[in-house]
Amino acid sequence: MGQNLKLKDGVMETLQVVNVYTAAIHLFAQMARNQFFFDGNKRTGRMMMTGVLLSHGLPMINVLAKRKLEFNQTMIGYYNTEQFQPLFNFMISCIPDYVIEEYGLRELKQIIS
């Protein structure tokens, strides 16, 4: 019985992490797409996403400068189609492997593989 409880707790913990990242990235995507402000919607959305992640004790997502073109192309695709999964996959792919290992976030990488 104890093993089943541990498994259930592990599954729930995994779902919680995945759900926090999904919610945070979705918040960013909606803020960027809906243009709530005259300027700075993506920047504000990314700050909000970071705040959600950090408030749950999870590492932020940093898009490296060398991936800026890929980020912009992914955002244009999202703006045009509202397809969330490619944006989610891109953002998760920006989390370095050493962060994935240190925080035990392997399930995030498995989702996009």
FIKOLZA-1660 file (N, C-alpha, C; in steps of 0.1 Angstrom, whole numbers, plus 5000, padded with zeros to 4 digits):
% residues 113
   i   px   py   pz ch aa at
   1 5008 4988 5000  A  M  N
   1 5000 5000 5000  A  M CA
   1 5009 5013 5000  A  M  C
   2 5020 5012 5007  A  G  N
   2 5029 5024 5008  A  G CA
   2 5034 5027 4994  A  G  C
   3 5038 5017 4987  A  Q  N
   3 5043 5019 4973  A  Q CA
   3 5033 5026 4964  A  Q  C
   4 5021 5022 4965  A  N  N
   4 5010 5028 4957  A  N CA
   4 5008 5043 4960  A  N  C
   5 5009 5046 4973  A  L  N
   5 5008 5060 4978  A  L CA
   5 5020 5068 4972  A  L  C
   6 5032 5062 4973  A  K  N
   6 5043 5069 4967  A  K CA
   6 5042 5072 4952  A  K  C
   7 5037 5062 4945  A  L  N
   7 5035 5063 4931  A  L CA
   7 5025 5074 4928  A  L  C
   8 5014 5074 4936  A  K  N
   8 5003 5084 4934  A  K CA
   8 5009 5098 4937  A  K  C
   9 5016 5099 4947  A  D  N
   9 5022 5112 4951  A  D CA
   9 5032 5117 4940  A  D  C
  10 5040 5107 4934  A  G  N
  10 5049 5111 4924  A  G CA
  10 5042 5115 4911  A  G  C
  11 5031 5108 4908  A  V  N
  11 5023 5112 4896  A  V CA
  11 5017 5126 4898  A  V  C
  12 5011 5128 4910  A  M  N
  12 5005 5141 4913  A  M CA
  12 5015 5152 4912  A  M  C
  13 5027 5150 4917  A  E  N
  13 5038 5160 4917  A  E CA
  13 5042 5163 4903  A  E  C
  14 5043 5152 4895  A  T  N
  14 5046 5154 4880  A  T CA
  14 5035 5162 4873  A  T  C
  15 5023 5159 4876  A  L  N
  15 5012 5166 4869  A  L CA
  15 5012 5181 4874  A  L  C
  16 5015 5183 4887  A  Q  N
  16 5015 5197 4892  A  Q CA
  16 5025 5205 4885  A  Q  C
  17 5038 5200 4883  A  V  N
  17 5048 5207 4876  A  V CA
  17 5045 5209 4862  A  V  C
  18 5040 5199 4855  A  V  N
  18 5036 5201 4841  A  V CA
  18 5025 5211 4840  A  V  C
  19 5015 5211 4849  A  N  N
  19 5004 5220 4849  A  N CA
  19 5009 5235 4852  A  N  C
  20 5018 5236 4861  A  V  N
  20 5023 5250 4864  A  V CA
  20 5030 5255 4851  A  V  C
  21 5039 5247 4845  A  Y  N
  21 5046 5252 4833  A  Y CA
  21 5035 5255 4822  A  Y  C
  22 5026 5246 4820  A  T  N
  22 5015 5248 4810  A  T CA
  22 5008 5261 4813  A  T  C
  23 5004 5263 4825  A  A  N
  23 4996 5275 4829  A  A CA
  23 5005 5288 4827  A  A  C
  24 5017 5287 4831  A  A  N
  24 5026 5299 4830  A  A CA
  24 5029 5303 4815  A  A  C
  25 5031 5293 4807  A  I  N
  25 5034 5295 4792  A  I CA
  25 5021 5300 4786  A  I  C
  26 5010 5294 4790  A  H  N
  26 4997 5298 4784  A  H CA
  26 4994 5313 4788  A  H  C
  27 4997 5317 4800  A  L  N
  27 4995 5331 4804  A  L CA
  27 5004 5340 4795  A  L  C
  28 5016 5336 4794  A  F  N
  28 5025 5344 4785  A  F CA
  28 5019 5345 4771  A  F  C
  29 5015 5334 4765  A  A  N
  29 5010 5334 4752  A  A CA
  29 4997 5343 4750  A  A  C
  30 4988 5342 4760  A  Q  N
  30 4976 5350 4759  A  Q CA
  30 4979 5365 4760  A  Q  C
  31 4988 5368 4769  A  M  N
  31 4992 5382 4771  A  M CA
  31 4999 5388 4758  A  M  C
  32 5007 5380 4752  A  A  N
  32 5014 5384 4740  A  A CA
  32 5004 5385 4728  A  A  C
  33 4995 5376 4727  A  R  N
  33 4986 5376 4715  A  R CA
  33 4975 5386 4717  A  R  C
  34 4969 5388 4729  A  N  N
  34 4958 5396 4730  A  N CA
  34 4961 5411 4731  A  N  C
  35 4973 5415 4732  A  Q  N
  35 4978 5429 4732  A  Q CA
  35 4970 5437 4741  A  Q  C
  36 4971 5434 4754  A  F  N
  36 4964 5442 4765  A  F CA
  36 4969 5456 4766  A  F  C
  37 4982 5458 4762  A  F  N
  37 4988 5471 4764  A  F CA
  37 4993 5476 4751  A  F  C
  38 4995 5489 4750  A  F  N
  38 5000 5496 4738  A  F CA
  38 5013 5490 4733  A  F  C
  39 5022 5487 4743  A  D  N
  39 5035 5482 4740  A  D CA
  39 5040 5473 4751  A  D  C
  40 5049 5464 4748  A  G  N
  40 5055 5456 4758  A  G CA
  40 5047 5443 4762  A  G  C
  41 5038 5439 4753  A  N  N
  41 5030 5427 4757  A  N CA
  41 5038 5415 4759  A  N  C
  42 5047 5412 4750  A  K  N
  42 5055 5400 4752  A  K CA
  42 5064 5401 4764  A  K  C
  43 5070 5412 4766  A  R  N
  43 5079 5414 4778  A  R CA
  43 5071 5412 4791  A  R  C
  44 5059 5419 4791  A  T  N
  44 5051 5418 4803  A  T CA
  44 5046 5403 4805  A  T  C
  45 5042 5397 4794  A  G  N
  45 5038 5383 4795  A  G CA
  45 5049 5374 4800  A  G  C
  46 5062 5376 4795  A  R  N
  46 5073 5368 4800  A  R CA
  46 5076 5370 4815  A  R  C
  47 5074 5383 4819  A  M  N
  47 5076 5386 4833  A  M CA
  47 5066 5379 4842  A  M  C
  48 5053 5379 4837  A  M  N
  48 5042 5372 4844  A  M CA
  48 5045 5357 4845  A  M  C
  49 5049 5351 4833  A  M  N
  49 5053 5337 4833  A  M CA
  49 5063 5334 4843  A  M  C
  50 5074 5342 4843  A  T  N
  50 5085 5340 4852  A  T CA
  50 5080 5341 4867  A  T  C
  51 5071 5350 4870  A  G  N
  51 5066 5351 4883  A  G CA
  51 5058 5339 4888  A  G  C
  52 5050 5334 4878  A  V  N
  52 5042 5322 4882  A  V CA
  52 5052 5310 4885  A  V  C
  53 5062 5308 4876  A  L  N
  53 5072 5297 4878  A  L CA
  53 5079 5299 4891  A  L  C
  54 5085 5311 4894  A  L  N
  54 5093 5313 4906  A  L CA
  54 5084 5312 4918  A  L  C
  55 5072 5316 4918  A  S  N
  55 5063 5315 4929  A  S CA
  55 5060 5301 4933  A  S  C
  56 5062 5291 4924  A  H  N
  56 5060 5277 4926  A  H CA
  56 5074 5270 4929  A  H  C
  57 5084 5278 4930  A  G  N
  57 5098 5272 4932  A  G CA
  57 5104 5266 4920  A  G  C
  58 5099 5269 4908  A  L  N
  58 5104 5263 4896  A  L CA
  58 5113 5273 4889  A  L  C
  59 5123 5269 4881  A  P  N
  59 5131 5278 4874  A  P CA
  59 5124 5285 4862  A  P  C
  60 5129 5297 4859  A  M  N
  60 5123 5304 4848  A  M CA
  60 5128 5299 4835  A  M  C
  61 5121 5303 4824  A  I  N
  61 5125 5299 4811  A  I CA
  61 5132 5311 4804  A  I  C
  62 5144 5309 4800  A  N  N
  62 5152 5319 4793  A  N CA
  62 5154 5316 4779  A  N  C
  63 5149 5325 4770  A  V  N
  63 5152 5323 4755  A  V CA
  63 5165 5329 4752  A  V  C
  64 5174 5321 4748  A  L  N
  64 5188 5326 4744  A  L CA
  64 5187 5335 4732  A  L  C
  65 5196 5344 4732  A  A  N
  65 5197 5354 4720  A  A CA
  65 5199 5346 4707  A  A  C
  66 5206 5335 4707  A  K  N
  66 5209 5328 4695  A  K CA
  66 5196 5321 4690  A  K  C
  67 5186 5320 4698  A  R  N
  67 5173 5314 4694  A  R CA
  67 5162 5324 4692  A  R  C
  68 5166 5337 4691  A  K  N
  68 5156 5348 4689  A  K CA
  68 5148 5346 4677  A  K  C
  69 5154 5343 4665  A  L  N
  69 5147 5341 4653  A  L CA
  69 5137 5330 4654  A  L  C
  70 5141 5319 4660  A  E  N
  70 5132 5308 4661  A  E CA
  70 5121 5311 4671  A  E  C
  71 5123 5319 4681  A  F  N
  71 5113 5323 4690  A  F CA
  71 5103 5332 4683  A  F  C
  72 5108 5342 4675  A  N  N
  72 5099 5351 4668  A  N CA
  72 5091 5343 4657  A  N  C
  73 5097 5333 4651  A  Q  N
  73 5089 5325 4641  A  Q CA
  73 5078 5317 4648  A  Q  C
  74 5082 5312 4660  A  T  N
  74 5072 5304 4667  A  T CA
  74 5061 5313 4672  A  T  C
  75 5064 5325 4676  A  M  N
  75 5053 5335 4681  A  M CA
  75 5044 5338 4669  A  M  C
  76 5050 5341 4657  A  I  N
  76 5042 5344 4646  A  I CA
  76 5032 5333 4642  A  I  C
  77 5038 5320 4643  A  G  N
  77 5029 5309 4641  A  G CA
  77 5018 5308 4651  A  G  C
  78 5021 5311 4663  A  Y  N
  78 5010 5311 4674  A  Y CA
  78 5000 5322 4671  A  Y  C
  79 5005 5334 4668  A  Y  N
  79 4996 5345 4665  A  Y CA
  79 4986 5342 4654  A  Y  C
  80 4991 5335 4643  A  N  N
  80 4983 5332 4632  A  N CA
  80 4974 5320 4634  A  N  C
  81 4978 5311 4642  A  T  N
  81 4970 5298 4643  A  T CA
  81 4964 5296 4656  A  T  C
  82 4969 5302 4667  A  E  N
  82 4965 5299 4681  A  E CA
  82 4968 5285 4685  A  E  C
  83 4977 5278 4677  A  Q  N
  83 4982 5265 4681  A  Q CA
  83 4992 5266 4692  A  Q  C
  84 4988 5262 4704  A  F  N
  84 4996 5264 4716  A  F CA
  84 5007 5254 4717  A  F  C
  85 5006 5242 4712  A  Q  N
  85 5016 5231 4714  A  Q CA
  85 5029 5235 4709  A  Q  C
  86 5030 5240 4696  A  P  N
  86 5044 5244 4692  A  P CA
  86 5051 5254 4700  A  P  C
  87 5043 5264 4705  A  L  N
  87 5049 5274 4714  A  L CA
  87 5053 5267 4727  A  L  C
  88 5045 5259 4733  A  F  N
  88 5048 5252 4745  A  F CA
  88 5061 5244 4743  A  F  C
  89 5062 5236 4732  A  N  N
  89 5073 5228 4730  A  N CA
  89 5086 5236 4729  A  N  C
  90 5085 5248 4722  A  F  N
  90 5097 5256 4720  A  F CA
  90 5101 5262 4734  A  F  C
  91 5092 5267 4742  A  M  N
  91 5095 5272 4755  A  M CA
  91 5102 5262 4764  A  M  C
  92 5096 5250 4764  A  I  N
  92 5102 5239 4772  A  I CA
  92 5116 5236 4767  A  I  C
  93 5118 5236 4754  A  S  N
  93 5131 5233 4748  A  S CA
  93 5142 5243 4752  A  S  C
  94 5137 5255 4757  A  C  N
  94 5147 5265 4761  A  C CA
  94 5153 5262 4775  A  C  C
  95 5147 5253 4782  A  I  N
  95 5152 5250 4796  A  I CA
  95 5164 5241 4794  A  I  C
  96 5176 5245 4799  A  P  N
  96 5188 5237 4797  A  P CA
  96 5188 5224 4804  A  P  C
  97 5195 5214 4798  A  D  N
  97 5195 5200 4804  A  D CA
  97 5199 5200 4819  A  D  C
  98 5209 5208 4822  A  Y  N
  98 5214 5208 4836  A  Y CA
  98 5203 5213 4845  A  Y  C
  99 5195 5222 4841  A  V  N
  99 5184 5227 4849  A  V CA
  99 5173 5216 4851  A  V  C
 100 5171 5209 4840  A  I  N
 100 5161 5198 4840  A  I CA
 100 5166 5188 4850  A  I  C
 101 5178 5184 4850  A  E  N
 101 5184 5174 4859  A  E CA
 101 5183 5179 4873  A  E  C
 102 5188 5192 4876  A  E  N
 102 5189 5197 4889  A  E CA
 102 5175 5198 4896  A  E  C
 103 5165 5202 4888  A  Y  N
 103 5151 5203 4894  A  Y CA
 103 5143 5191 4892  A  Y  C
 104 5148 5181 4886  A  G  N
 104 5140 5169 4884  A  G CA
 104 5128 5171 4874  A  G  C
 105 5130 5178 4863  A  L  N
 105 5120 5181 4854  A  L CA
 105 5120 5172 4841  A  L  C
 106 5125 5160 4842  A  R  N
 106 5126 5152 4830  A  R CA
 106 5113 5150 4823  A  R  C
 107 5102 5150 4831  A  E  N
 107 5089 5147 4825  A  E CA
 107 5085 5158 4815  A  E  C
 108 5090 5170 4817  A  L  N
 108 5087 5181 4807  A  L CA
 108 5094 5178 4794  A  L  C
 109 5106 5174 4794  A  K  N
 109 5113 5171 4782  A  K CA
 109 5107 5159 4775  A  K  C
 110 5102 5149 4783  A  Q  N
 110 5095 5137 4777  A  Q CA
 110 5083 5141 4770  A  Q  C
 111 5076 5151 4775  A  I  N
 111 5063 5155 4768  A  I CA
 111 5066 5160 4754  A  I  C
 112 5077 5167 4752  A  I  N
 112 5079 5173 4739  A  I CA
 112 5087 5164 4730  A  I  C
 113 5092 5153 4735  A  S  N
 113 5101 5144 4727  A  S CA
 113 5092 5136 4718  A  S  C
% end
